[in-house]
Amino acid sequence: MSELCRFGAVSIYMYQNDHGPVHFHVRYQGRQVSVELATLQITQGDLPAPIRRQVLRWARHRESELERAWQQVSAYERPDTIAPLD
């Protein structure tokens, strides 16, 4: 597991050799959520609405960086850190 970004109590990460489609994982106060990158749909788990909006807004602004991170973890490389939104 590689942490890509942290903002507040939210942690965004990806696993090496994970299954498709391209997605990322979110941890928030004991919750674990999966988000498909192409659709920004939560495919597993749930988040409180304000946190969900914050995560999805971040992902929309960081889509290309998330795609790159997926390529890196798929090649067993350590992904680049992705900045939170200002």
Phi and psi restraints in degrees (range 20) as a CNS / XPLOR table:
assign (resid 1 and name C) (resid 2 and name N)
       (resid 2 and name CA) (resid 2 and name C) 1.0 -124.0 20.0 2
assign (resid 2 and name N) (resid 2 and name CA)
       (resid 2 and name C) (resid 3 and name N) 1.0 122.2 20.0 2
assign (resid 2 and name C) (resid 3 and name N)
       (resid 3 and name CA) (resid 3 and name C) 1.0 -76.1 20.0 2
assign (resid 3 and name N) (resid 3 and name CA)
       (resid 3 and name C) (resid 4 and name N) 1.0 129.2 20.0 2
assign (resid 3 and name C) (resid 4 and name N)
       (resid 4 and name CA) (resid 4 and name C) 1.0 -96.3 20.0 2
assign (resid 4 and name N) (resid 4 and name CA)
       (resid 4 and name C) (resid 5 and name N) 1.0 -36.9 20.0 2
assign (resid 4 and name C) (resid 5 and name N)
       (resid 5 and name CA) (resid 5 and name C) 1.0 -158.8 20.0 2
assign (resid 5 and name N) (resid 5 and name CA)
       (resid 5 and name C) (resid 6 and name N) 1.0 152.2 20.0 2
assign (resid 5 and name C) (resid 6 and name N)
       (resid 6 and name CA) (resid 6 and name C) 1.0 -139.3 20.0 2
assign (resid 6 and name N) (resid 6 and name CA)
       (resid 6 and name C) (resid 7 and name N) 1.0 130.9 20.0 2
assign (resid 6 and name C) (resid 7 and name N)
       (resid 7 and name CA) (resid 7 and name C) 1.0 -141.8 20.0 2
assign (resid 7 and name N) (resid 7 and name CA)
       (resid 7 and name C) (resid 8 and name N) 1.0 122.9 20.0 2
assign (resid 7 and name C) (resid 8 and name N)
       (resid 8 and name CA) (resid 8 and name C) 1.0 59.9 20.0 2
assign (resid 8 and name N) (resid 8 and name CA)
       (resid 8 and name C) (resid 9 and name N) 1.0 -130.7 20.0 2
assign (resid 8 and name C) (resid 9 and name N)
       (resid 9 and name CA) (resid 9 and name C) 1.0 -91.4 20.0 2
assign (resid 9 and name N) (resid 9 and name CA)
       (resid 9 and name C) (resid 10 and name N) 1.0 7.2 20.0 2
assign (resid 9 and name C) (resid 10 and name N)
       (resid 10 and name CA) (resid 10 and name C) 1.0 -95.9 20.0 2
assign (resid 10 and name N) (resid 10 and name CA)
       (resid 10 and name C) (resid 11 and name N) 1.0 131.4 20.0 2
assign (resid 10 and name C) (resid 11 and name N)
       (resid 11 and name CA) (resid 11 and name C) 1.0 -122.3 20.0 2
assign (resid 11 and name N) (resid 11 and name CA)
       (resid 11 and name C) (resid 12 and name N) 1.0 130.0 20.0 2
assign (resid 11 and name C) (resid 12 and name N)
       (resid 12 and name CA) (resid 12 and name C) 1.0 -110.0 20.0 2
assign (resid 12 and name N) (resid 12 and name CA)
       (resid 12 and name C) (resid 13 and name N) 1.0 132.5 20.0 2
assign (resid 12 and name C) (resid 13 and name N)
       (resid 13 and name CA) (resid 13 and name C) 1.0 -150.8 20.0 2
assign (resid 13 and name N) (resid 13 and name CA)
       (resid 13 and name C) (resid 14 and name N) 1.0 168.5 20.0 2
assign (resid 13 and name C) (resid 14 and name N)
       (resid 14 and name CA) (resid 14 and name C) 1.0 -135.8 20.0 2
assign (resid 14 and name N) (resid 14 and name CA)
       (resid 14 and name C) (resid 15 and name N) 1.0 152.7 20.0 2
assign (resid 14 and name C) (resid 15 and name N)
       (resid 15 and name CA) (resid 15 and name C) 1.0 -100.8 20.0 2
assign (resid 15 and name N) (resid 15 and name CA)
       (resid 15 and name C) (resid 16 and name N) 1.0 144.6 20.0 2
assign (resid 15 and name C) (resid 16 and name N)
       (resid 16 and name CA) (resid 16 and name C) 1.0 -71.1 20.0 2
assign (resid 16 and name N) (resid 16 and name CA)
       (resid 16 and name C) (resid 17 and name N) 1.0 146.9 20.0 2
assign (resid 16 and name C) (resid 17 and name N)
       (resid 17 and name CA) (resid 17 and name C) 1.0 56.4 20.0 2
assign (resid 17 and name N) (resid 17 and name CA)
       (resid 17 and name C) (resid 18 and name N) 1.0 35.6 20.0 2
assign (resid 17 and name C) (resid 18 and name N)
       (resid 18 and name CA) (resid 18 and name C) 1.0 -82.3 20.0 2
assign (resid 18 and name N) (resid 18 and name CA)
       (resid 18 and name C) (resid 19 and name N) 1.0 159.2 20.0 2
assign (resid 18 and name C) (resid 19 and name N)
       (resid 19 and name CA) (resid 19 and name C) 1.0 -72.7 20.0 2
assign (resid 19 and name N) (resid 19 and name CA)
       (resid 19 and name C) (resid 20 and name N) 1.0 157.7 20.0 2
assign (resid 19 and name C) (resid 20 and name N)
       (resid 20 and name CA) (resid 20 and name C) 1.0 -83.1 20.0 2
assign (resid 20 and name N) (resid 20 and name CA)
       (resid 20 and name C) (resid 21 and name N) 1.0 173.3 20.0 2
assign (resid 20 and name C) (resid 21 and name N)
       (resid 21 and name CA) (resid 21 and name C) 1.0 -70.3 20.0 2
assign (resid 21 and name N) (resid 21 and name CA)
       (resid 21 and name C) (resid 22 and name N) 1.0 171.8 20.0 2
assign (resid 21 and name C) (resid 22 and name N)
       (resid 22 and name CA) (resid 22 and name C) 1.0 -56.9 20.0 2
assign (resid 22 and name N) (resid 22 and name CA)
       (resid 22 and name C) (resid 23 and name N) 1.0 127.2 20.0 2
assign (resid 22 and name C) (resid 23 and name N)
       (resid 23 and name CA) (resid 23 and name C) 1.0 -154.5 20.0 2
assign (resid 23 and name N) (resid 23 and name CA)
       (resid 23 and name C) (resid 24 and name N) 1.0 168.3 20.0 2
assign (resid 23 and name C) (resid 24 and name N)
       (resid 24 and name CA) (resid 24 and name C) 1.0 -133.9 20.0 2
assign (resid 24 and name N) (resid 24 and name CA)
       (resid 24 and name C) (resid 25 and name N) 1.0 165.0 20.0 2
assign (resid 24 and name C) (resid 25 and name N)
       (resid 25 and name CA) (resid 25 and name C) 1.0 -113.5 20.0 2
assign (resid 25 and name N) (resid 25 and name CA)
       (resid 25 and name C) (resid 26 and name N) 1.0 149.6 20.0 2
assign (resid 25 and name C) (resid 26 and name N)
       (resid 26 and name CA) (resid 26 and name C) 1.0 -126.6 20.0 2
assign (resid 26 and name N) (resid 26 and name CA)
       (resid 26 and name C) (resid 27 and name N) 1.0 135.1 20.0 2
assign (resid 26 and name C) (resid 27 and name N)
       (resid 27 and name CA) (resid 27 and name C) 1.0 -116.8 20.0 2
assign (resid 27 and name N) (resid 27 and name CA)
       (resid 27 and name C) (resid 28 and name N) 1.0 133.7 20.0 2
assign (resid 27 and name C) (resid 28 and name N)
       (resid 28 and name CA) (resid 28 and name C) 1.0 -152.4 20.0 2
assign (resid 28 and name N) (resid 28 and name CA)
       (resid 28 and name C) (resid 29 and name N) 1.0 115.0 20.0 2
assign (resid 28 and name C) (resid 29 and name N)
       (resid 29 and name CA) (resid 29 and name C) 1.0 44.5 20.0 2
assign (resid 29 and name N) (resid 29 and name CA)
       (resid 29 and name C) (resid 30 and name N) 1.0 52.5 20.0 2
assign (resid 29 and name C) (resid 30 and name N)
       (resid 30 and name CA) (resid 30 and name C) 1.0 83.7 20.0 2
assign (resid 30 and name N) (resid 30 and name CA)
       (resid 30 and name C) (resid 31 and name N) 1.0 -7.6 20.0 2
assign (resid 30 and name C) (resid 31 and name N)
       (resid 31 and name CA) (resid 31 and name C) 1.0 -90.7 20.0 2
assign (resid 31 and name N) (resid 31 and name CA)
       (resid 31 and name C) (resid 32 and name N) 1.0 145.7 20.0 2
assign (resid 31 and name C) (resid 32 and name N)
       (resid 32 and name CA) (resid 32 and name C) 1.0 -126.4 20.0 2
assign (resid 32 and name N) (resid 32 and name CA)
       (resid 32 and name C) (resid 33 and name N) 1.0 127.8 20.0 2
assign (resid 32 and name C) (resid 33 and name N)
       (resid 33 and name CA) (resid 33 and name C) 1.0 -132.0 20.0 2
assign (resid 33 and name N) (resid 33 and name CA)
       (resid 33 and name C) (resid 34 and name N) 1.0 145.4 20.0 2
assign (resid 33 and name C) (resid 34 and name N)
       (resid 34 and name CA) (resid 34 and name C) 1.0 -112.9 20.0 2
assign (resid 34 and name N) (resid 34 and name CA)
       (resid 34 and name C) (resid 35 and name N) 1.0 138.1 20.0 2
assign (resid 34 and name C) (resid 35 and name N)
       (resid 35 and name CA) (resid 35 and name C) 1.0 -127.9 20.0 2
assign (resid 35 and name N) (resid 35 and name CA)
       (resid 35 and name C) (resid 36 and name N) 1.0 123.0 20.0 2
assign (resid 35 and name C) (resid 36 and name N)
       (resid 36 and name CA) (resid 36 and name C) 1.0 -75.5 20.0 2
assign (resid 36 and name N) (resid 36 and name CA)
       (resid 36 and name C) (resid 37 and name N) 1.0 129.5 20.0 2
assign (resid 36 and name C) (resid 37 and name N)
       (resid 37 and name CA) (resid 37 and name C) 1.0 -70.2 20.0 2
assign (resid 37 and name N) (resid 37 and name CA)
       (resid 37 and name C) (resid 38 and name N) 1.0 -40.8 20.0 2
assign (resid 37 and name C) (resid 38 and name N)
       (resid 38 and name CA) (resid 38 and name C) 1.0 -62.7 20.0 2
assign (resid 38 and name N) (resid 38 and name CA)
       (resid 38 and name C) (resid 39 and name N) 1.0 -35.8 20.0 2
assign (resid 38 and name C) (resid 39 and name N)
       (resid 39 and name CA) (resid 39 and name C) 1.0 -110.1 20.0 2
assign (resid 39 and name N) (resid 39 and name CA)
       (resid 39 and name C) (resid 40 and name N) 1.0 -13.5 20.0 2
assign (resid 39 and name C) (resid 40 and name N)
       (resid 40 and name CA) (resid 40 and name C) 1.0 55.1 20.0 2
assign (resid 40 and name N) (resid 40 and name CA)
       (resid 40 and name C) (resid 41 and name N) 1.0 34.8 20.0 2
assign (resid 40 and name C) (resid 41 and name N)
       (resid 41 and name CA) (resid 41 and name C) 1.0 -95.0 20.0 2
assign (resid 41 and name N) (resid 41 and name CA)
       (resid 41 and name C) (resid 42 and name N) 1.0 137.1 20.0 2
assign (resid 41 and name C) (resid 42 and name N)
       (resid 42 and name CA) (resid 42 and name C) 1.0 -75.6 20.0 2
assign (resid 42 and name N) (resid 42 and name CA)
       (resid 42 and name C) (resid 43 and name N) 1.0 120.4 20.0 2
assign (resid 42 and name C) (resid 43 and name N)
       (resid 43 and name CA) (resid 43 and name C) 1.0 -101.8 20.0 2
assign (resid 43 and name N) (resid 43 and name CA)
       (resid 43 and name C) (resid 44 and name N) 1.0 -12.7 20.0 2
assign (resid 43 and name C) (resid 44 and name N)
       (resid 44 and name CA) (resid 44 and name C) 1.0 -154.0 20.0 2
assign (resid 44 and name N) (resid 44 and name CA)
       (resid 44 and name C) (resid 45 and name N) 1.0 133.3 20.0 2
assign (resid 44 and name C) (resid 45 and name N)
       (resid 45 and name CA) (resid 45 and name C) 1.0 86.2 20.0 2
assign (resid 45 and name N) (resid 45 and name CA)
       (resid 45 and name C) (resid 46 and name N) 1.0 -172.8 20.0 2
assign (resid 45 and name C) (resid 46 and name N)
       (resid 46 and name CA) (resid 46 and name C) 1.0 -154.0 20.0 2
assign (resid 46 and name N) (resid 46 and name CA)
       (resid 46 and name C) (resid 47 and name N) 1.0 151.2 20.0 2
assign (resid 46 and name C) (resid 47 and name N)
       (resid 47 and name CA) (resid 47 and name C) 1.0 -128.4 20.0 2
assign (resid 47 and name N) (resid 47 and name CA)
       (resid 47 and name C) (resid 48 and name N) 1.0 152.9 20.0 2
assign (resid 47 and name C) (resid 48 and name N)
       (resid 48 and name CA) (resid 48 and name C) 1.0 -58.5 20.0 2
assign (resid 48 and name N) (resid 48 and name CA)
       (resid 48 and name C) (resid 49 and name N) 1.0 145.5 20.0 2
assign (resid 48 and name C) (resid 49 and name N)
       (resid 49 and name CA) (resid 49 and name C) 1.0 -51.0 20.0 2
assign (resid 49 and name N) (resid 49 and name CA)
       (resid 49 and name C) (resid 50 and name N) 1.0 -46.3 20.0 2
assign (resid 49 and name C) (resid 50 and name N)
       (resid 50 and name CA) (resid 50 and name C) 1.0 -64.0 20.0 2
assign (resid 50 and name N) (resid 50 and name CA)
       (resid 50 and name C) (resid 51 and name N) 1.0 -36.8 20.0 2
assign (resid 50 and name C) (resid 51 and name N)
       (resid 51 and name CA) (resid 51 and name C) 1.0 -71.6 20.0 2
assign (resid 51 and name N) (resid 51 and name CA)
       (resid 51 and name C) (resid 52 and name N) 1.0 -40.8 20.0 2
assign (resid 51 and name C) (resid 52 and name N)
       (resid 52 and name CA) (resid 52 and name C) 1.0 -58.4 20.0 2
assign (resid 52 and name N) (resid 52 and name CA)
       (resid 52 and name C) (resid 53 and name N) 1.0 -46.3 20.0 2
assign (resid 52 and name C) (resid 53 and name N)
       (resid 53 and name CA) (resid 53 and name C) 1.0 -61.3 20.0 2
assign (resid 53 and name N) (resid 53 and name CA)
       (resid 53 and name C) (resid 54 and name N) 1.0 -42.1 20.0 2
assign (resid 53 and name C) (resid 54 and name N)
       (resid 54 and name CA) (resid 54 and name C) 1.0 -63.5 20.0 2
assign (resid 54 and name N) (resid 54 and name CA)
       (resid 54 and name C) (resid 55 and name N) 1.0 -45.4 20.0 2
assign (resid 54 and name C) (resid 55 and name N)
       (resid 55 and name CA) (resid 55 and name C) 1.0 -64.1 20.0 2
assign (resid 55 and name N) (resid 55 and name CA)
       (resid 55 and name C) (resid 56 and name N) 1.0 -45.8 20.0 2
assign (resid 55 and name C) (resid 56 and name N)
       (resid 56 and name CA) (resid 56 and name C) 1.0 -67.9 20.0 2
assign (resid 56 and name N) (resid 56 and name CA)
       (resid 56 and name C) (resid 57 and name N) 1.0 -35.8 20.0 2
assign (resid 56 and name C) (resid 57 and name N)
       (resid 57 and name CA) (resid 57 and name C) 1.0 -62.9 20.0 2
assign (resid 57 and name N) (resid 57 and name CA)
       (resid 57 and name C) (resid 58 and name N) 1.0 -45.7 20.0 2
assign (resid 57 and name C) (resid 58 and name N)
       (resid 58 and name CA) (resid 58 and name C) 1.0 -58.1 20.0 2
assign (resid 58 and name N) (resid 58 and name CA)
       (resid 58 and name C) (resid 59 and name N) 1.0 -47.3 20.0 2
assign (resid 58 and name C) (resid 59 and name N)
       (resid 59 and name CA) (resid 59 and name C) 1.0 -63.4 20.0 2
assign (resid 59 and name N) (resid 59 and name CA)
       (resid 59 and name C) (resid 60 and name N) 1.0 -38.9 20.0 2
assign (resid 59 and name C) (resid 60 and name N)
       (resid 60 and name CA) (resid 60 and name C) 1.0 -60.5 20.0 2
assign (resid 60 and name N) (resid 60 and name CA)
       (resid 60 and name C) (resid 61 and name N) 1.0 -39.7 20.0 2
assign (resid 60 and name C) (resid 61 and name N)
       (resid 61 and name CA) (resid 61 and name C) 1.0 -79.5 20.0 2
assign (resid 61 and name N) (resid 61 and name CA)
       (resid 61 and name C) (resid 62 and name N) 1.0 -15.0 20.0 2
assign (resid 61 and name C) (resid 62 and name N)
       (resid 62 and name CA) (resid 62 and name C) 1.0 -119.6 20.0 2
assign (resid 62 and name N) (resid 62 and name CA)
       (resid 62 and name C) (resid 63 and name N) 1.0 21.7 20.0 2
assign (resid 62 and name C) (resid 63 and name N)
       (resid 63 and name CA) (resid 63 and name C) 1.0 -56.8 20.0 2
assign (resid 63 and name N) (resid 63 and name CA)
       (resid 63 and name C) (resid 64 and name N) 1.0 -47.8 20.0 2
assign (resid 63 and name C) (resid 64 and name N)
       (resid 64 and name CA) (resid 64 and name C) 1.0 -65.9 20.0 2
assign (resid 64 and name N) (resid 64 and name CA)
       (resid 64 and name C) (resid 65 and name N) 1.0 -35.9 20.0 2
assign (resid 64 and name C) (resid 65 and name N)
       (resid 65 and name CA) (resid 65 and name C) 1.0 -68.4 20.0 2
assign (resid 65 and name N) (resid 65 and name CA)
       (resid 65 and name C) (resid 66 and name N) 1.0 -36.1 20.0 2
assign (resid 65 and name C) (resid 66 and name N)
       (resid 66 and name CA) (resid 66 and name C) 1.0 -67.8 20.0 2
assign (resid 66 and name N) (resid 66 and name CA)
       (resid 66 and name C) (resid 67 and name N) 1.0 -39.3 20.0 2
assign (resid 66 and name C) (resid 67 and name N)
       (resid 67 and name CA) (resid 67 and name C) 1.0 -60.1 20.0 2
assign (resid 67 and name N) (resid 67 and name CA)
       (resid 67 and name C) (resid 68 and name N) 1.0 -45.1 20.0 2
assign (resid 67 and name C) (resid 68 and name N)
       (resid 68 and name CA) (resid 68 and name C) 1.0 -62.5 20.0 2
assign (resid 68 and name N) (resid 68 and name CA)
       (resid 68 and name C) (resid 69 and name N) 1.0 -43.4 20.0 2
assign (resid 68 and name C) (resid 69 and name N)
       (resid 69 and name CA) (resid 69 and name C) 1.0 -60.3 20.0 2
assign (resid 69 and name N) (resid 69 and name CA)
       (resid 69 and name C) (resid 70 and name N) 1.0 -40.1 20.0 2
assign (resid 69 and name C) (resid 70 and name N)
       (resid 70 and name CA) (resid 70 and name C) 1.0 -61.1 20.0 2
assign (resid 70 and name N) (resid 70 and name CA)
       (resid 70 and name C) (resid 71 and name N) 1.0 -43.7 20.0 2
assign (resid 70 and name C) (resid 71 and name N)
       (resid 71 and name CA) (resid 71 and name C) 1.0 -61.3 20.0 2
assign (resid 71 and name N) (resid 71 and name CA)
       (resid 71 and name C) (resid 72 and name N) 1.0 -41.0 20.0 2
assign (resid 71 and name C) (resid 72 and name N)
       (resid 72 and name CA) (resid 72 and name C) 1.0 -65.9 20.0 2
assign (resid 72 and name N) (resid 72 and name CA)
       (resid 72 and name C) (resid 73 and name N) 1.0 -49.1 20.0 2
assign (resid 72 and name C) (resid 73 and name N)
       (resid 73 and name CA) (resid 73 and name C) 1.0 -68.1 20.0 2
assign (resid 73 and name N) (resid 73 and name CA)
       (resid 73 and name C) (resid 74 and name N) 1.0 -30.5 20.0 2
assign (resid 73 and name C) (resid 74 and name N)
       (resid 74 and name CA) (resid 74 and name C) 1.0 -66.5 20.0 2
assign (resid 74 and name N) (resid 74 and name CA)
       (resid 74 and name C) (resid 75 and name N) 1.0 -27.1 20.0 2
assign (resid 74 and name C) (resid 75 and name N)
       (resid 75 and name CA) (resid 75 and name C) 1.0 -95.2 20.0 2
assign (resid 75 and name N) (resid 75 and name CA)
       (resid 75 and name C) (resid 76 and name N) 1.0 13.9 20.0 2
assign (resid 75 and name C) (resid 76 and name N)
       (resid 76 and name CA) (resid 76 and name C) 1.0 59.7 20.0 2
assign (resid 76 and name N) (resid 76 and name CA)
       (resid 76 and name C) (resid 77 and name N) 1.0 31.9 20.0 2
assign (resid 76 and name C) (resid 77 and name N)
       (resid 77 and name CA) (resid 77 and name C) 1.0 -101.8 20.0 2
assign (resid 77 and name N) (resid 77 and name CA)
       (resid 77 and name C) (resid 78 and name N) 1.0 155.2 20.0 2
assign (resid 77 and name C) (resid 78 and name N)
       (resid 78 and name CA) (resid 78 and name C) 1.0 -75.6 20.0 2
assign (resid 78 and name N) (resid 78 and name CA)
       (resid 78 and name C) (resid 79 and name N) 1.0 125.3 20.0 2
assign (resid 78 and name C) (resid 79 and name N)
       (resid 79 and name CA) (resid 79 and name C) 1.0 -73.7 20.0 2
assign (resid 79 and name N) (resid 79 and name CA)
       (resid 79 and name C) (resid 80 and name N) 1.0 154.4 20.0 2
assign (resid 79 and name C) (resid 80 and name N)
       (resid 80 and name CA) (resid 80 and name C) 1.0 -66.7 20.0 2
assign (resid 80 and name N) (resid 80 and name CA)
       (resid 80 and name C) (resid 81 and name N) 1.0 148.3 20.0 2
assign (resid 80 and name C) (resid 81 and name N)
       (resid 81 and name CA) (resid 81 and name C) 1.0 -70.9 20.0 2
assign (resid 81 and name N) (resid 81 and name CA)
       (resid 81 and name C) (resid 82 and name N) 1.0 143.0 20.0 2
assign (resid 81 and name C) (resid 82 and name N)
       (resid 82 and name CA) (resid 82 and name C) 1.0 -113.1 20.0 2
assign (resid 82 and name N) (resid 82 and name CA)
       (resid 82 and name C) (resid 83 and name N) 1.0 131.7 20.0 2
assign (resid 82 and name C) (resid 83 and name N)
       (resid 83 and name CA) (resid 83 and name C) 1.0 -72.7 20.0 2
assign (resid 83 and name N) (resid 83 and name CA)
       (resid 83 and name C) (resid 84 and name N) 1.0 147.0 20.0 2
assign (resid 83 and name C) (resid 84 and name N)
       (resid 84 and name CA) (resid 84 and name C) 1.0 -71.2 20.0 2
assign (resid 84 and name N) (resid 84 and name CA)
       (resid 84 and name C) (resid 85 and name N) 1.0 170.0 20.0 2
assign (resid 84 and name C) (resid 85 and name N)
       (resid 85 and name CA) (resid 85 and name C) 1.0 -75.2 20.0 2
assign (resid 85 and name N) (resid 85 and name CA)
       (resid 85 and name C) (resid 86 and name N) 1.0 152.2 20.0 2
